[in-house]
Amino acid sequence: MRRSIPVVAATLGLALTLAACSGSSNEPAAETTTPAGNDGALTVWVDETRQAAVADAAKAFEDETGTKVDLVLKNYGDIQADFIAQVPTGEGPDVTVGGHDWLGAFLQNGVVAPVELGDKASEFTSTAVEAFSQDGQVYGVPYAVENIALIRNTALAATAPATWDEAVAAGQAAGTKYPILVQTGTEGDPYTYYSLQTSFGAPVFTQNADGSYTDELALGGENGNAFATWLQAQGASGVLSTDITYDIAVEAFSNGESPFIIGGPWMIDSFEGLDLAIDPIPSAGGQPAEMFAGVQGFYVSAQSKNALLANDFITNYMATTEAQVTLAEAGNRPPALTAAAETFADDPIMTGFAKVGATAAPMPSIPAMNSVWSFWGVTEANIISGAAAPVEAWEKMVVDIQGAIGS
């Protein structure tokens, strides 16, 4: 479950410290530190959500190849840091599940190997392959694509709003406690707010013609200042509030206290019994609201002694329609494999998120992104709460991020 990007950022910071130079289970899990390639077996790290689906594919792999697959259950939030720390020592897995936005840190630490998708690359959505690619190489086999959208309680709002102001007006007309719910908290949540920010024409980085990111910041200037000014106005009106954490937002929506919540498929299980529609996020700044796409997949350790077997397992057993459908059902995320995604054509929730995310941009996995999170969310929260002047705080944030990138 993705609750807040600052959690991911904290994990990444821990990972880089341990290496001495990033949806998820929160329950503690028993784990081991089996050396990669131990006794000719494959060691695969999985979290609780993906465990059963990977186990099915591992059984087929064992039956057909005779190679044993050892699954190690990990807390999702620990995987990135542990992988970076253990792979250089010869410990850790041959394969791990993980997010595409970990790729920058993995490459920076030299812990991940390229994978060979070959002709199979065309069987995935282009966004999924792009997310796991860097400098012409693919470093992971994708299995799911996730993004946020506007989740609407159709009993409280019969139609989708086209703009933010329309959403607020519809929420007020519904007579509910909250016109619209956006998780914020005192740390902010720039991942959730990003689509509102891009609607002002202020993406985090500039992109090359091929969609790859540069480390040139694009969230400042007139457009960024306009977004910051809008944040303050929404906070002053009470529409946005740092009192609304993830848990409060989800509980309030599930109790019918708002017709709208901006969130992702990881929330859906909490809304059982509600008649839901998945809509595009309404524009607040007049331009399209473009959100981040997060892609989940499987990485191969750069120190794996069984790299060929590891590649075979993830490209030929985790990239089947059956495996990706099972993974999708476990995590409520649309599959990255096109054939698997087509099996959910009659599922309005799955197809709704996929349709909204069709134009989403992969979250940057470049190292410069590591310098953004700690300044970004807190600045947004301080502006919303009224603790900081919007333009002054936003411009200082841009300078601080640029300094961190250059340091």
ZIKA-V776158 format. One record per pair of residues at least 12 apart in sequence whose ideal C-beta (glycine too) atoms are under 6 Angstrom apart, sorted by the first residue. I is the first residue (numbers start at 1). J is the second residue. If there is no record, write none. Layout:
I:J + I:J
This chain:
1:23 + 1:24 + 1:266 + 2:23 + 2:266 + 3:246 + 4:189 + 5:191 + 6:187 + 6:377 + 8:22 + 9:373 + 11:77 + 11:80 + 11:81 + 12:105 + 12:370 + 14:81 + 15:80 + 15:81 + 15:84 + 15:105 + 18:81 + 18:85 + 19:84 + 19:85 + 19:109 + 22:80 + 22:99 + 22:101 + 22:102 + 23:266 + 24:76 + 24:77 + 25:47 + 25:48 + 25:75 + 25:76 + 29:73 + 29:75 + 31:72 + 31:74 + 32:72 + 33:91 + 34:70 + 35:90 + 35:91 + 36:92 + 36:93 + 36:94 + 36:301 + 36:303 + 36:304 + 37:304 + 37:305 + 37:306 + 41:68 + 41:70 + 42:69 + 42:94 + 42:306 + 42:309 + 43:70 + 43:93 + 43:94 + 44:69 + 44:71 + 44:93 + 44:95 + 45:72 + 45:74 + 45:79 + 45:93 + 45:96 + 46:71 + 46:97 + 47:74 + 47:76 + 49:330 + 49:331 + 50:97 + 53:326 + 53:327 + 53:330 + 57:317 + 57:318 + 57:323 + 61:313 + 61:317 + 67:309 + 79:96 + 79:98 + 80:102 + 83:96 + 84:109 + 84:111 + 87:111 + 87:301 + 87:303 + 90:303 + 94:301 + 94:304 + 94:306 + 94:310 + 95:298 + 95:300 + 95:310 + 95:314 + 96:299 + 97:298 + 98:299 + 99:294 + 99:296 + 100:131 + 100:132 + 100:295 + 100:365 + 101:363 + 101:365 + 103:139 + 103:365 + 104:365 + 104:366 + 104:367 + 108:367 + 110:302 + 111:302 + 112:139 + 112:299 + 112:302 + 113:300 + 113:302 + 114:137 + 114:139 + 115:138 + 115:141 + 115:300 + 115:311 + 117:138 + 123:337 + 123:338 + 124:142 + 124:336 + 124:337 + 125:336 + 127:293 + 128:142 + 128:145 + 128:295 + 128:336 + 130:362 + 131:295 + 131:362 + 132:297 + 140:297 + 140:299 + 141:297 + 141:298 + 141:314 + 141:315 + 141:318 + 141:319 + 142:295 + 142:297 + 142:336 + 143:296 + 143:297 + 143:324 + 143:327 + 143:336 + 144:296 + 144:333 + 144:336 + 145:293 + 145:295 + 145:334 + 145:336 + 146:264 + 146:294 + 146:333 + 147:291 + 147:293 + 147:357 + 147:360 + 148:262 + 148:263 + 148:264 + 148:291 + 149:278 + 149:353 + 149:356 + 150:260 + 150:262 + 150:279 + 150:281 + 151:261 + 151:263 + 151:276 + 152:260 + 152:277 + 152:279 + 153:259 + 153:274 + 154:275 + 154:277 + 155:275 + 156:174 + 156:259 + 157:170 + 157:259 + 160:279 + 161:282 + 163:282 + 163:283 + 164:282 + 164:284 + 167:180 + 167:260 + 167:282 + 168:239 + 171:259 + 174:259 + 176:257 + 176:258 + 177:257 + 178:252 + 178:257 + 178:258 + 179:239 + 180:260 + 181:249 + 181:252 + 181:253 + 181:258 + 181:261 + 182:262 + 183:246 + 183:249 + 184:242 + 184:244 + 185:245 + 186:242 + 186:381 + 187:377 + 188:377 + 188:378 + 188:380 + 188:381 + 189:377 + 190:376 + 190:377 + 192:262 + 193:380 + 194:291 + 194:292 + 195:281 + 195:289 + 195:291 + 196:284 + 197:227 + 198:290 + 199:283 + 199:284 + 199:285 + 199:287 + 199:289 + 200:223 + 200:226 + 200:227 + 200:285 + 201:223 + 201:287 + 202:219 + 202:223 + 202:224 + 202:227 + 203:218 + 204:219 + 205:218 + 205:364 + 206:218 + 213:364 + 213:366 + 215:368 + 215:405 + 220:398 + 224:394 + 225:391 + 225:394 + 228:383 + 228:390 + 228:394 + 229:390 + 231:383 + 231:384 + 232:383 + 232:390 + 235:384 + 240:384 + 242:381 + 242:384 + 242:385 + 249:261 + 250:267 + 250:270 + 254:270 + 254:271 + 265:332 + 265:333 + 265:353 + 268:332 + 268:349 + 278:352 + 278:353 + 280:356 + 291:360 + 292:363 + 293:357 + 293:360 + 293:362 + 294:363 + 298:314 + 298:318 + 321:339 + 321:340 + 324:337 + 324:340 + 325:340 + 325:343 + 334:350 + 334:353 + 334:354 + 368:405 + 371:401 + 371:404 + 371:405 + 372:401 + 375:397 + 375:400 + 375:401 + 379:393 + 379:397
